[in-house]
Amino acid sequence: MNDEEQLEQEIYQTLTEGEWNAQDPEFAARERLTPKYEARVQADLDPIVEETKRIREMADEVDDRYEEYINNAKKRT
């Protein structure tokens, strides 16, 4: 058996092994494709900053772990 026949045999075995899954071919093909575009929505408010502000109104932070994040967020706006 030459390399080409061996390769064909391996492909045949790979394609025929396992359970047959009867799916709509168009649906299956669309599921395998990765999207070309990604829709993103830019938020006006940063939810982390807003939540941190509310928490700081209720309690004091032990360590200022979010201080740097909030300062950077203020610079961006």
mmCIF file of the N, C-alpha and C atoms, coordinates in Angstrom:
data_MODEL
# 
_entry.id   MODEL 
# 
loop_
_atom_site.group_PDB 
_atom_site.id 
_atom_site.type_symbol 
_atom_site.label_atom_id 
_atom_site.label_alt_id 
_atom_site.label_comp_id 
_atom_site.label_asym_id 
_atom_site.label_entity_id 
_atom_site.label_seq_id 
_atom_site.pdbx_PDB_ins_code 
_atom_site.Cartn_x 
_atom_site.Cartn_y 
_atom_site.Cartn_z 
_atom_site.occupancy 
_atom_site.B_iso_or_equiv 
_atom_site.pdbx_formal_charge 
_atom_site.auth_seq_id 
_atom_site.auth_comp_id 
_atom_site.auth_asym_id 
_atom_site.auth_atom_id 
_atom_site.pdbx_PDB_model_num 
ATOM 1   N N  . MET A 1 1  ? 0.848   -1.180 0.000  1.00 0.00 ? 1  MET A N  1 
ATOM 2   C CA . MET A 1 1  ? 0.000   0.000  0.000  1.00 0.00 ? 1  MET A CA 1 
ATOM 3   C C  . MET A 1 1  ? 0.893   1.243  0.000  1.00 0.00 ? 1  MET A C  1 
ATOM 4   N N  . ASN A 1 2  ? 0.686   2.109  -0.970 1.00 0.00 ? 2  ASN A N  1 
ATOM 5   C CA . ASN A 1 2  ? 1.511   3.315  -1.039 1.00 0.00 ? 2  ASN A CA 1 
ATOM 6   C C  . ASN A 1 2  ? 0.953   4.386  -0.104 1.00 0.00 ? 2  ASN A C  1 
ATOM 7   N N  . ASP A 1 3  ? 1.668   5.493  -0.026 1.00 0.00 ? 3  ASP A N  1 
ATOM 8   C CA . ASP A 1 3  ? 1.300   6.568  0.905  1.00 0.00 ? 3  ASP A CA 1 
ATOM 9   C C  . ASP A 1 3  ? -0.076  7.154  0.608  1.00 0.00 ? 3  ASP A C  1 
ATOM 10  N N  . GLU A 1 4  ? -0.392  7.293  -0.656 1.00 0.00 ? 4  GLU A N  1 
ATOM 11  C CA . GLU A 1 4  ? -1.678  7.877  -1.032 1.00 0.00 ? 4  GLU A CA 1 
ATOM 12  C C  . GLU A 1 4  ? -2.834  6.983  -0.599 1.00 0.00 ? 4  GLU A C  1 
ATOM 13  N N  . GLU A 1 5  ? -2.709  5.682  -0.832 1.00 0.00 ? 5  GLU A N  1 
ATOM 14  C CA . GLU A 1 5  ? -3.764  4.749  -0.430 1.00 0.00 ? 5  GLU A CA 1 
ATOM 15  C C  . GLU A 1 5  ? -3.899  4.700  1.097  1.00 0.00 ? 5  GLU A C  1 
ATOM 16  N N  . GLN A 1 6  ? -2.767  4.760  1.780  1.00 0.00 ? 6  GLN A N  1 
ATOM 17  C CA . GLN A 1 6  ? -2.793  4.751  3.242  1.00 0.00 ? 6  GLN A CA 1 
ATOM 18  C C  . GLN A 1 6  ? -3.486  6.008  3.774  1.00 0.00 ? 6  GLN A C  1 
ATOM 19  N N  . LEU A 1 7  ? -3.182  7.138  3.166  1.00 0.00 ? 7  LEU A N  1 
ATOM 20  C CA . LEU A 1 7  ? -3.800  8.392  3.568  1.00 0.00 ? 7  LEU A CA 1 
ATOM 21  C C  . LEU A 1 7  ? -5.311  8.356  3.323  1.00 0.00 ? 7  LEU A C  1 
ATOM 22  N N  . GLU A 1 8  ? -5.715  7.820  2.167  1.00 0.00 ? 8  GLU A N  1 
ATOM 23  C CA . GLU A 1 8  ? -7.137  7.694  1.865  1.00 0.00 ? 8  GLU A CA 1 
ATOM 24  C C  . GLU A 1 8  ? -7.835  6.777  2.868  1.00 0.00 ? 8  GLU A C  1 
ATOM 25  N N  . GLN A 1 9  ? -7.161  5.700  3.248  1.00 0.00 ? 9  GLN A N  1 
ATOM 26  C CA . GLN A 1 9  ? -7.734  4.773  4.222  1.00 0.00 ? 9  GLN A CA 1 
ATOM 27  C C  . GLN A 1 9  ? -7.906  5.447  5.587  1.00 0.00 ? 9  GLN A C  1 
ATOM 28  N N  . GLU A 1 10 ? -6.914  6.240  5.996  1.00 0.00 ? 10 GLU A N  1 
ATOM 29  C CA . GLU A 1 10 ? -7.004  6.956  7.269  1.00 0.00 ? 10 GLU A CA 1 
ATOM 30  C C  . GLU A 1 10 ? -8.140  7.977  7.241  1.00 0.00 ? 10 GLU A C  1 
ATOM 31  N N  . ILE A 1 11 ? -8.275  8.677  6.128  1.00 0.00 ? 11 ILE A N  1 
ATOM 32  C CA . ILE A 1 11 ? -9.356  9.660  5.991  1.00 0.00 ? 11 ILE A CA 1 
ATOM 33  C C  . ILE A 1 11 ? -10.707 8.960  6.046  1.00 0.00 ? 11 ILE A C  1 
ATOM 34  N N  . TYR A 1 12 ? -10.824 7.825  5.355  1.00 0.00 ? 12 TYR A N  1 
ATOM 35  C CA . TYR A 1 12 ? -12.073 7.070  5.354  1.00 0.00 ? 12 TYR A CA 1 
ATOM 36  C C  . TYR A 1 12 ? -12.429 6.613  6.767  1.00 0.00 ? 12 TYR A C  1 
ATOM 37  N N  . GLN A 1 13 ? -11.454 6.111  7.496  1.00 0.00 ? 13 GLN A N  1 
ATOM 38  C CA . GLN A 1 13 ? -11.707 5.647  8.863  1.00 0.00 ? 13 GLN A CA 1 
ATOM 39  C C  . GLN A 1 13 ? -12.103 6.810  9.772  1.00 0.00 ? 13 GLN A C  1 
ATOM 40  N N  . THR A 1 14 ? -11.436 7.922  9.622  1.00 0.00 ? 14 THR A N  1 
ATOM 41  C CA . THR A 1 14 ? -11.742 9.094  10.445 1.00 0.00 ? 14 THR A CA 1 
ATOM 42  C C  . THR A 1 14 ? -13.152 9.589  10.184 1.00 0.00 ? 14 THR A C  1 
ATOM 43  N N  . LEU A 1 15 ? -13.551 9.592  8.937  1.00 0.00 ? 15 LEU A N  1 
ATOM 44  C CA . LEU A 1 15 ? -14.875 10.094 8.581  1.00 0.00 ? 15 LEU A CA 1 
ATOM 45  C C  . LEU A 1 15 ? -15.995 9.119  8.931  1.00 0.00 ? 15 LEU A C  1 
ATOM 46  N N  . THR A 1 16 ? -15.715 7.838  8.959  1.00 0.00 ? 16 THR A N  1 
ATOM 47  C CA . THR A 1 16 ? -16.776 6.855  9.190  1.00 0.00 ? 16 THR A CA 1 
ATOM 48  C C  . THR A 1 16 ? -16.850 6.367  10.634 1.00 0.00 ? 16 THR A C  1 
ATOM 49  N N  . GLU A 1 17 ? -15.859 6.622  11.439 1.00 0.00 ? 17 GLU A N  1 
ATOM 50  C CA . GLU A 1 17 ? -15.888 6.178  12.834 1.00 0.00 ? 17 GLU A CA 1 
ATOM 51  C C  . GLU A 1 17 ? -16.812 7.065  13.647 1.00 0.00 ? 17 GLU A C  1 
ATOM 52  N N  . GLY A 1 18 ? -17.285 6.524  14.746 1.00 0.00 ? 18 GLY A N  1 
ATOM 53  C CA . GLY A 1 18 ? -18.085 7.317  15.673 1.00 0.00 ? 18 GLY A CA 1 
ATOM 54  C C  . GLY A 1 18 ? -19.552 7.299  15.320 1.00 0.00 ? 18 GLY A C  1 
ATOM 55  N N  . GLU A 1 19 ? -20.293 8.042  16.114 1.00 0.00 ? 19 GLU A N  1 
ATOM 56  C CA . GLU A 1 19 ? -21.732 8.093  15.980 1.00 0.00 ? 19 GLU A CA 1 
ATOM 57  C C  . GLU A 1 19 ? -22.131 9.091  14.890 1.00 0.00 ? 19 GLU A C  1 
ATOM 58  N N  . TRP A 1 20 ? -23.107 8.729  14.094 1.00 0.00 ? 20 TRP A N  1 
ATOM 59  C CA . TRP A 1 20 ? -23.591 9.624  13.046 1.00 0.00 ? 20 TRP A CA 1 
ATOM 60  C C  . TRP A 1 20 ? -24.497 10.664 13.674 1.00 0.00 ? 20 TRP A C  1 
ATOM 61  N N  . ASN A 1 21 ? -24.193 11.902 13.439 1.00 0.00 ? 21 ASN A N  1 
ATOM 62  C CA . ASN A 1 21 ? -24.970 12.994 13.993 1.00 0.00 ? 21 ASN A CA 1 
ATOM 63  C C  . ASN A 1 21 ? -25.730 13.645 12.853 1.00 0.00 ? 21 ASN A C  1 
ATOM 64  N N  . ALA A 1 22 ? -27.027 13.411 12.798 1.00 0.00 ? 22 ALA A N  1 
ATOM 65  C CA . ALA A 1 22 ? -27.839 13.933 11.705 1.00 0.00 ? 22 ALA A CA 1 
ATOM 66  C C  . ALA A 1 22 ? -28.246 15.366 12.016 1.00 0.00 ? 22 ALA A C  1 
ATOM 67  N N  . GLN A 1 23 ? -27.438 16.309 11.575 1.00 0.00 ? 23 GLN A N  1 
ATOM 68  C CA . GLN A 1 23 ? -27.721 17.731 11.747 1.00 0.00 ? 23 GLN A CA 1 
ATOM 69  C C  . GLN A 1 23 ? -27.939 18.356 10.383 1.00 0.00 ? 23 GLN A C  1 
ATOM 70  N N  . ASP A 1 24 ? -28.584 19.484 10.409 1.00 0.00 ? 24 ASP A N  1 
ATOM 71  C CA . ASP A 1 24 ? -28.741 20.254 9.190  1.00 0.00 ? 24 ASP A CA 1 
ATOM 72  C C  . ASP A 1 24 ? -27.352 20.724 8.757  1.00 0.00 ? 24 ASP A C  1 
ATOM 73  N N  . PRO A 1 25 ? -26.898 20.381 7.556  1.00 0.00 ? 25 PRO A N  1 
ATOM 74  C CA . PRO A 1 25 ? -25.531 20.735 7.137  1.00 0.00 ? 25 PRO A CA 1 
ATOM 75  C C  . PRO A 1 25 ? -25.273 22.244 7.144  1.00 0.00 ? 25 PRO A C  1 
ATOM 76  N N  . GLU A 1 26 ? -26.259 23.039 6.765  1.00 0.00 ? 26 GLU A N  1 
ATOM 77  C CA . GLU A 1 26 ? -26.061 24.491 6.753  1.00 0.00 ? 26 GLU A CA 1 
ATOM 78  C C  . GLU A 1 26 ? -25.875 25.023 8.169  1.00 0.00 ? 26 GLU A C  1 
ATOM 79  N N  . PHE A 1 27 ? -26.683 24.523 9.109  1.00 0.00 ? 27 PHE A N  1 
ATOM 80  C CA . PHE A 1 27 ? -26.572 24.951 10.506 1.00 0.00 ? 27 PHE A CA 1 
ATOM 81  C C  . PHE A 1 27 ? -25.219 24.544 11.079 1.00 0.00 ? 27 PHE A C  1 
ATOM 82  N N  . ALA A 1 28 ? -24.791 23.333 10.820 1.00 0.00 ? 28 ALA A N  1 
ATOM 83  C CA . ALA A 1 28 ? -23.509 22.848 11.334 1.00 0.00 ? 28 ALA A CA 1 
ATOM 84  C C  . ALA A 1 28 ? -22.354 23.657 10.757 1.00 0.00 ? 28 ALA A C  1 
ATOM 85  N N  . ALA A 1 29 ? -22.439 23.995 9.482  1.00 0.00 ? 29 ALA A N  1 
ATOM 86  C CA . ALA A 1 29 ? -21.375 24.781 8.851  1.00 0.00 ? 29 ALA A CA 1 
ATOM 87  C C  . ALA A 1 29 ? -21.309 26.174 9.461  1.00 0.00 ? 29 ALA A C  1 
ATOM 88  N N  . ARG A 1 30 ? -22.463 26.793 9.720  1.00 0.00 ? 30 ARG A N  1 
ATOM 89  C CA . ARG A 1 30 ? -22.477 28.124 10.334 1.00 0.00 ? 30 ARG A CA 1 
ATOM 90  C C  . ARG A 1 30 ? -21.937 28.094 11.753 1.00 0.00 ? 30 ARG A C  1 
ATOM 91  N N  . GLU A 1 31 ? -22.181 27.014 12.479 1.00 0.00 ? 31 GLU A N  1 
ATOM 92  C CA . GLU A 1 31 ? -21.678 26.903 13.844 1.00 0.00 ? 31 GLU A CA 1 
ATOM 93  C C  . GLU A 1 31 ? -20.161 26.789 13.886 1.00 0.00 ? 31 GLU A C  1 
ATOM 94  N N  . ARG A 1 32 ? -19.579 26.158 12.879 1.00 0.00 ? 32 ARG A N  1 
ATOM 95  C CA . ARG A 1 32 ? -18.130 25.982 12.857 1.00 0.00 ? 32 ARG A CA 1 
ATOM 96  C C  . ARG A 1 32 ? -17.390 27.250 12.451 1.00 0.00 ? 32 ARG A C  1 
ATOM 97  N N  . LEU A 1 33 ? -18.053 28.149 11.776 1.00 0.00 ? 33 LEU A N  1 
ATOM 98  C CA . LEU A 1 33 ? -17.410 29.383 11.339 1.00 0.00 ? 33 LEU A CA 1 
ATOM 99  C C  . LEU A 1 33 ? -17.239 30.348 12.503 1.00 0.00 ? 33 LEU A C  1 
ATOM 100 N N  . THR A 1 34 ? -16.111 31.002 12.523 1.00 0.00 ? 34 THR A N  1 
ATOM 101 C CA . THR A 1 34 ? -15.914 32.043 13.527 1.00 0.00 ? 34 THR A CA 1 
ATOM 102 C C  . THR A 1 34 ? -16.442 33.353 12.943 1.00 0.00 ? 34 THR A C  1 
ATOM 103 N N  . PRO A 1 35 ? -17.056 34.185 13.752 1.00 0.00 ? 35 PRO A N  1 
ATOM 104 C CA . PRO A 1 35 ? -17.604 35.437 13.220 1.00 0.00 ? 35 PRO A CA 1 
ATOM 105 C C  . PRO A 1 35 ? -16.487 36.382 12.780 1.00 0.00 ? 35 PRO A C  1 
ATOM 106 N N  . LYS A 1 36 ? -16.730 37.077 11.685 1.00 0.00 ? 36 LYS A N  1 
ATOM 107 C CA . LYS A 1 36 ? -15.745 38.040 11.177 1.00 0.00 ? 36 LYS A CA 1 
ATOM 108 C C  . LYS A 1 36 ? -15.781 39.327 11.973 1.00 0.00 ? 36 LYS A C  1 
ATOM 109 N N  . TYR A 1 37 ? -16.944 39.634 12.490 1.00 0.00 ? 37 TYR A N  1 
ATOM 110 C CA . TYR A 1 37 ? -17.105 40.896 13.203 1.00 0.00 ? 37 TYR A CA 1 
ATOM 111 C C  . TYR A 1 37 ? -17.648 40.630 14.601 1.00 0.00 ? 37 TYR A C  1 
ATOM 112 N N  . GLU A 1 38 ? -17.331 41.517 15.489 1.00 0.00 ? 38 GLU A N  1 
ATOM 113 C CA . GLU A 1 38 ? -17.815 41.419 16.853 1.00 0.00 ? 38 GLU A CA 1 
ATOM 114 C C  . GLU A 1 38 ? -18.480 42.740 17.205 1.00 0.00 ? 38 GLU A C  1 
ATOM 115 N N  . ALA A 1 39 ? -19.706 42.673 17.669 1.00 0.00 ? 39 ALA A N  1 
ATOM 116 C CA . ALA A 1 39 ? -20.427 43.892 18.028 1.00 0.00 ? 39 ALA A CA 1 
ATOM 117 C C  . ALA A 1 39 ? -20.086 44.267 19.461 1.00 0.00 ? 39 ALA A C  1 
ATOM 118 N N  . ARG A 1 40 ? -19.693 45.490 19.667 1.00 0.00 ? 40 ARG A N  1 
ATOM 119 C CA . ARG A 1 40 ? -19.383 45.988 21.003 1.00 0.00 ? 40 ARG A CA 1 
ATOM 120 C C  . ARG A 1 40 ? -20.151 47.278 21.238 1.00 0.00 ? 40 ARG A C  1 
ATOM 121 N N  . VAL A 1 41 ? -20.550 47.457 22.468 1.00 0.00 ? 41 VAL A N  1 
ATOM 122 C CA . VAL A 1 41 ? -21.259 48.667 22.857 1.00 0.00 ? 41 VAL A CA 1 
ATOM 123 C C  . VAL A 1 41 ? -20.404 49.380 23.891 1.00 0.00 ? 41 VAL A C  1 
ATOM 124 N N  . GLN A 1 42 ? -20.118 50.638 23.638 1.00 0.00 ? 42 GLN A N  1 
ATOM 125 C CA . GLN A 1 42 ? -19.308 51.409 24.570 1.00 0.00 ? 42 GLN A CA 1 
ATOM 126 C C  . GLN A 1 42 ? -20.217 51.993 25.645 1.00 0.00 ? 42 GLN A C  1 
ATOM 127 N N  . ALA A 1 43 ? -19.873 51.722 26.879 1.00 0.00 ? 43 ALA A N  1 
ATOM 128 C CA . ALA A 1 43 ? -20.673 52.204 28.002 1.00 0.00 ? 43 ALA A CA 1 
ATOM 129 C C  . ALA A 1 43 ? -20.247 53.615 28.386 1.00 0.00 ? 43 ALA A C  1 
ATOM 130 N N  . ASP A 1 44 ? -21.215 54.393 28.814 1.00 0.00 ? 44 ASP A N  1 
ATOM 131 C CA . ASP A 1 44 ? -20.920 55.748 29.284 1.00 0.00 ? 44 ASP A CA 1 
ATOM 132 C C  . ASP A 1 44 ? -20.305 55.718 30.674 1.00 0.00 ? 44 ASP A C  1 
ATOM 133 N N  . LEU A 1 45 ? -20.759 54.774 31.489 1.00 0.00 ? 45 LEU A N  1 
ATOM 134 C CA . LEU A 1 45 ? -20.264 54.668 32.856 1.00 0.00 ? 45 LEU A CA 1 
ATOM 135 C C  . LEU A 1 45 ? -19.550 53.331 33.038 1.00 0.00 ? 45 LEU A C  1 
ATOM 136 N N  . ASP A 1 46 ? -18.492 53.354 33.816 1.00 0.00 ? 46 ASP A N  1 
ATOM 137 C CA . ASP A 1 46 ? -17.775 52.126 34.143 1.00 0.00 ? 46 ASP A CA 1 
ATOM 138 C C  . ASP A 1 46 ? -18.475 51.475 35.336 1.00 0.00 ? 46 ASP A C  1 
ATOM 139 N N  . PRO A 1 47 ? -19.017 50.268 35.162 1.00 0.00 ? 47 PRO A N  1 
ATOM 140 C CA . PRO A 1 47 ? -19.774 49.658 36.255 1.00 0.00 ? 47 PRO A CA 1 
ATOM 141 C C  . PRO A 1 47 ? -18.925 49.374 37.498 1.00 0.00 ? 47 PRO A C  1 
ATOM 142 N N  . ILE A 1 48 ? -17.651 49.105 37.333 1.00 0.00 ? 48 ILE A N  1 
ATOM 143 C CA . ILE A 1 48 ? -16.775 48.851 38.476 1.00 0.00 ? 48 ILE A CA 1 
ATOM 144 C C  . ILE A 1 48 ? -16.605 50.119 39.303 1.00 0.00 ? 48 ILE A C  1 
ATOM 145 N N  . VAL A 1 49 ? -16.408 51.237 38.628 1.00 0.00 ? 49 VAL A N  1 
ATOM 146 C CA . VAL A 1 49 ? -16.245 52.508 39.328 1.00 0.00 ? 49 VAL A CA 1 
ATOM 147 C C  . VAL A 1 49 ? -17.528 52.875 40.060 1.00 0.00 ? 49 VAL A C  1 
ATOM 148 N N  . GLU A 1 50 ? -18.668 52.698 39.404 1.00 0.00 ? 50 GLU A N  1 
ATOM 149 C CA . GLU A 1 50 ? -19.938 53.051 40.025 1.00 0.00 ? 50 GLU A CA 1 
ATOM 150 C C  . GLU A 1 50 ? -20.217 52.181 41.247 1.00 0.00 ? 50 GLU A C  1 
ATOM 151 N N  . GLU A 1 51 ? -19.947 50.894 41.138 1.00 0.00 ? 51 GLU A N  1 
ATOM 152 C CA . GLU A 1 51 ? -20.174 50.003 42.272 1.00 0.00 ? 51 GLU A CA 1 
ATOM 153 C C  . GLU A 1 51 ? -19.222 50.317 43.423 1.00 0.00 ? 51 GLU A C  1 
ATOM 154 N N  . THR A 1 52 ? -17.968 50.617 43.093 1.00 0.00 ? 52 THR A N  1 
ATOM 155 C CA . THR A 1 52 ? -16.996 50.960 44.129 1.00 0.00 ? 52 THR A CA 1 
ATOM 156 C C  . THR A 1 52 ? -17.408 52.235 44.859 1.00 0.00 ? 52 THR A C  1 
ATOM 157 N N  . LYS A 1 53 ? -17.934 53.213 44.136 1.00 0.00 ? 53 LYS A N  1 
ATOM 158 C CA . LYS A 1 53 ? -18.403 54.451 44.776 1.00 0.00 ? 53 LYS A CA 1 
ATOM 159 C C  . LYS A 1 53 ? -19.529 54.160 45.758 1.00 0.00 ? 53 LYS A C  1 
ATOM 160 N N  . ARG A 1 54 ? -20.479 53.297 45.352 1.00 0.00 ? 54 ARG A N  1 
ATOM 161 C CA . ARG A 1 54 ? -21.595 52.958 46.235 1.00 0.00 ? 54 ARG A CA 1 
ATOM 162 C C  . ARG A 1 54 ? -21.113 52.215 47.483 1.00 0.00 ? 54 ARG A C  1 
ATOM 163 N N  . ILE A 1 55 ? -20.184 51.308 47.312 1.00 0.00 ? 55 ILE A N  1 
ATOM 164 C CA . ILE A 1 55 ? -19.658 50.555 48.455 1.00 0.00 ? 55 ILE A CA 1 
ATOM 165 C C  . ILE A 1 55 ? -18.911 51.485 49.400 1.00 0.00 ? 55 ILE A C  1 
ATOM 166 N N  . ARG A 1 56 ? -18.151 52.426 48.848 1.00 0.00 ? 56 ARG A N  1 
ATOM 167 C CA . ARG A 1 56 ? -17.404 53.364 49.685 1.00 0.00 ? 56 ARG A CA 1 
ATOM 168 C C  . ARG A 1 56 ? -18.329 54.283 50.478 1.00 0.00 ? 56 ARG A C  1 
ATOM 169 N N  . GLU A 1 57 ? -19.530 54.529 49.966 1.00 0.00 ? 57 GLU A N  1 
ATOM 170 C CA . GLU A 1 57 ? -20.497 55.323 50.727 1.00 0.00 ? 57 GLU A CA 1 
ATOM 171 C C  . GLU A 1 57 ? -20.974 54.568 51.965 1.00 0.00 ? 57 GLU A C  1 
ATOM 172 N N  . MET A 1 58 ? -21.038 53.235 51.869 1.00 0.00 ? 58 MET A N  1 
ATOM 173 C CA . MET A 1 58 ? -21.550 52.423 52.970 1.00 0.00 ? 58 MET A CA 1 
ATOM 174 C C  . MET A 1 58 ? -20.466 52.014 53.968 1.00 0.00 ? 58 MET A C  1 
ATOM 175 N N  . ALA A 1 59 ? -19.243 51.799 53.470 1.00 0.00 ? 59 ALA A N  1 
ATOM 176 C CA . ALA A 1 59 ? -18.189 51.286 54.351 1.00 0.00 ? 59 ALA A CA 1 
ATOM 177 C C  . ALA A 1 59 ? -16.836 51.812 53.893 1.00 0.00 ? 59 ALA A C  1 
ATOM 178 N N  . ASP A 1 60 ? -15.874 51.765 54.820 1.00 0.00 ? 60 ASP A N  1 
ATOM 179 C CA . ASP A 1 60 ? -14.507 52.167 54.502 1.00 0.00 ? 60 ASP A CA 1 
ATOM 180 C C  . ASP A 1 60 ? -13.733 50.964 53.981 1.00 0.00 ? 60 ASP A C  1 
ATOM 181 N N  . GLU A 1 61 ? -12.877 51.230 53.012 1.00 0.00 ? 61 GLU A N  1 
ATOM 182 C CA . GLU A 1 61 ? -12.031 50.168 52.483 1.00 0.00 ? 61 GLU A CA 1 
ATOM 183 C C  . GLU A 1 61 ? -10.843 49.970 53.411 1.00 0.00 ? 61 GLU A C  1 
ATOM 184 N N  . VAL A 1 62 ? -10.502 48.714 53.662 1.00 0.00 ? 62 VAL A N  1 
ATOM 185 C CA . VAL A 1 62 ? -9.360  48.419 54.527 1.00 0.00 ? 62 VAL A CA 1 
ATOM 186 C C  . VAL A 1 62 ? -8.068  48.790 53.819 1.00 0.00 ? 62 VAL A C  1 
ATOM 187 N N  . ASP A 1 63 ? -7.943  48.345 52.608 1.00 0.00 ? 63 ASP A N  1 
ATOM 188 C CA . ASP A 1 63 ? -6.791  48.720 51.788 1.00 0.00 ? 63 ASP A CA 1 
ATOM 189 C C  . ASP A 1 63 ? -7.328  49.386 50.520 1.00 0.00 ? 63 ASP A C  1 
ATOM 190 N N  . ASP A 1 64 ? -6.653  50.372 50.049 1.00 0.00 ? 64 ASP A N  1 
ATOM 191 C CA . ASP A 1 64 ? -7.138  51.136 48.891 1.00 0.00 ? 64 ASP A CA 1 
ATOM 192 C C  . ASP A 1 64 ? -6.824  50.419 47.584 1.00 0.00 ? 64 ASP A C  1 
ATOM 193 N N  . ARG A 1 65 ? -7.320  49.198 47.465 1.00 0.00 ? 65 ARG A N  1 
ATOM 194 C CA . ARG A 1 65 ? -6.983  48.395 46.285 1.00 0.00 ? 65 ARG A CA 1 
ATOM 195 C C  . ARG A 1 65 ? -7.620  48.926 45.001 1.00 0.00 ? 65 ARG A C  1 
ATOM 196 N N  . TYR A 1 66 ? -8.738  49.624 45.103 1.00 0.00 ? 66 TYR A N  1 
ATOM 197 C CA . TYR A 1 66 ? -9.399  50.143 43.906 1.00 0.00 ? 66 TYR A CA 1 
ATOM 198 C C  . TYR A 1 66 ? -9.065  51.606 43.639 1.00 0.00 ? 66 TYR A C  1 
ATOM 199 N N  . GLU A 1 67 ? -8.268  52.188 44.480 1.00 0.00 ? 67 GLU A N  1 
ATOM 200 C CA . GLU A 1 67 ? -7.931  53.608 44.345 1.00 0.00 ? 67 GLU A CA 1 
ATOM 201 C C  . GLU A 1 67 ? -7.248  53.890 43.005 1.00 0.00 ? 67 GLU A C  1 
ATOM 202 N N  . GLU A 1 68 ? -6.272  53.081 42.650 1.00 0.00 ? 68 GLU A N  1 
ATOM 203 C CA . GLU A 1 68 ? -5.544  53.290 41.391 1.00 0.00 ? 68 GLU A CA 1 
ATOM 204 C C  . GLU A 1 68 ? -6.478  53.111 40.189 1.00 0.00 ? 68 GLU A C  1 
ATOM 205 N N  . TYR A 1 69 ? -7.351  52.102 40.251 1.00 0.00 ? 69 TYR A N  1 
ATOM 206 C CA . TYR A 1 69 ? -8.291  51.866 39.151 1.00 0.00 ? 69 TYR A CA 1 
ATOM 207 C C  . TYR A 1 69 ? -9.218  53.067 38.961 1.00 0.00 ? 69 TYR A C  1 
ATOM 208 N N  . ILE A 1 70 ? -9.726  53.604 40.058 1.00 0.00 ? 70 ILE A N  1 
ATOM 209 C CA . ILE A 1 70 ? -10.651 54.736 39.962 1.00 0.00 ? 70 ILE A CA 1 
ATOM 210 C C  . ILE A 1 70 ? -9.913  55.974 39.470 1.00 0.00 ? 70 ILE A C  1 
ATOM 211 N N  . ASN A 1 71 ? -8.682  56.188 39.924 1.00 0.00 ? 71 ASN A N  1 
ATOM 212 C CA . ASN A 1 71 ? -7.913  57.333 39.440 1.00 0.00 ? 71 ASN A CA 1 
ATOM 213 C C  . ASN A 1 71 ? -7.650  57.229 37.934 1.00 0.00 ? 71 ASN A C  1 
ATOM 214 N N  . ASN A 1 72 ? -7.334  56.021 37.460 1.00 0.00 ? 72 ASN A N  1 
ATOM 215 C CA . ASN A 1 72 ? -7.127  55.830 36.019 1.00 0.00 ? 72 ASN A CA 1 
ATOM 216 C C  . ASN A 1 72 ? -8.427  56.026 35.252 1.00 0.00 ? 72 ASN A C  1 
ATOM 217 N N  . ALA A 1 73 ? -9.541  55.621 35.819 1.00 0.00 ? 73 ALA A N  1 
ATOM 218 C CA . ALA A 1 73 ? -10.840 55.784 35.157 1.00 0.00 ? 73 ALA A CA 1 
ATOM 219 C C  . ALA A 1 73 ? -11.192 57.262 35.048 1.00 0.00 ? 73 ALA A C  1 
ATOM 220 N N  . LYS A 1 74 ? -10.868 58.028 36.051 1.00 0.00 ? 74 LYS A N  1 
ATOM 221 C CA . LYS A 1 74 ? -11.140 59.471 36.013 1.00 0.00 ? 74 LYS A CA 1 
ATOM 222 C C  . LYS A 1 74 ? -10.316 60.157 34.930 1.00 0.00 ? 74 LYS A C  1 
ATOM 223 N N  . LYS A 1 75 ? -9.074  59.687 34.733 1.00 0.00 ? 75 LYS A N  1 
ATOM 224 C CA . LYS A 1 75 ? -8.202  60.277 33.709 1.00 0.00 ? 75 LYS A CA 1 
ATOM 225 C C  . LYS A 1 75 ? -8.744  59.996 32.307 1.00 0.00 ? 75 LYS A C  1 
ATOM 226 N N  . ARG A 1 76 ? -9.362  58.825 32.110 1.00 0.00 ? 76 ARG A N  1 
ATOM 227 C CA . ARG A 1 76 ? -9.876  58.454 30.796 1.00 0.00 ? 76 ARG A CA 1 
ATOM 228 C C  . ARG A 1 76 ? -11.116 59.242 30.415 1.00 0.00 ? 76 ARG A C  1 
ATOM 229 N N  . THR A 1 77 ? -11.853 59.707 31.400 1.00 0.00 ? 77 THR A N  1 
ATOM 230 C CA . THR A 1 77 ? -13.104 60.413 31.073 1.00 0.00 ? 77 THR A CA 1 
ATOM 231 C C  . THR A 1 77 ? -12.908 61.892 31.007 1.00 0.00 ? 77 THR A C  1 
# 
